[in-house]
Amino acid sequence: MALRFQDTVWLLQESKTAFFSPRYSQESLSVCTQVFPFWTQPQIVLRLGPVEYLVLHSSPADAAKRSEDPNETKKLLQVTVRPLVDVRRTQLYQTAASTQVLEFFVDVEPTRARLLRCLRGEEGQEREQTGEQGKKLLDDAFVALEQAQKCSDKDTALRLYQAAEKGFGEAEKLLQDDRSRALVRTRRGDLQRTIRGFTEVAVELSTHISERLEELRQFAAEQENVTESDNRTDLVGRLAALKNERAGPAPPIDDLAKRLRRLKGDGGSIGTAAVESDVYQMIEQMADEITLGIEDEETKESENLDSDIASKSERSSSFKSS
């Protein structure tokens, strides 16, 4: 015996009247399949309260019309049945079995639709189809998992692990057995941890490369700034050496431009390129003047030295002659 449905239904006791709403009573109902020795196929058996019935036919009906209440929200089913006691007696004594129609209400339409599928045997067929689909999904997932474990390429292995995890997730929804669902859920957890391990390594590598590239860019920018500063400081140092002065920090280009304008007597503004060109010309001119000044001093010192030597020679000659 395989249980397919179990719930509480409503039985109509009295229809709506001018002064009272419909009256109902509650009763437990279950549907199952049962094998009988006098039938080759399992039969649908309905238990309503303490009585069992063999289901022959089932259909939906109009609940508002049956209860005579236009505002009725419950859903009605009509089921043609034979009492199971009469069925067994009929098979034993070869007599005719009486049939009857059961009417009961359920709360909502989805419950009525599911109950009708169970009474018609469609629920069993759907379960069989669902079981086949779940088995196929599990087989495909295990195949993908086996291929992933044997694969040496990380990208391919990651895709296979993801396909296996997805297959186990879809199969879990179709499985009816709680123990099987628990096993599949555990396997999915293992696969998810494996997938996270792959993705974390990839993220760490990409982050490390990005950090290294950023460090290289910063280092290149710093080196460029240092080189420009060294070039300017070197020019100032060379000029200070020509002047026999101590080298100091290079003055800003704006200060040099102002000094140049004052020397020229020009109060207007000039372009940055022109200012830099004039500044460099001034520096070269000053360097040439300083160099010429040093050479003039050396020439004068040489002439003075020659005149001193000549005068000393004359005094020595006159001393000897006297």
Secondary structure, 3 states (H helix, E strand, C coil): CEEEEEEEEEEEEECCCCCCCCEEEEEEEEEEEECCCCCCCCEEEEEECCEEEEEEEEEEECHHHHHCCCCCCCEEEEEEEEEHHHHHHHHHHCCCCCCEEEEEEECCHHHHHHHHHHHHCHHHHHHHHHHHHHHHHHHHHHHHHHHHHHCCCHHHHHHHHHHHHHHHHHHHHHCCCHHHHHHHHHHHHHHHHHHHHHHHHHHHHHHHHHHHHHHHHHHHHHHHHHHHHHHHHHHHHHHHHHCCCCCCCCCCHHHHHHHHHHHHCCCCCCCHHHHHHHHHHHHHHHHHHHHHHHHHHHHHHHHHHHHHHHHHHHHHHHHHHC
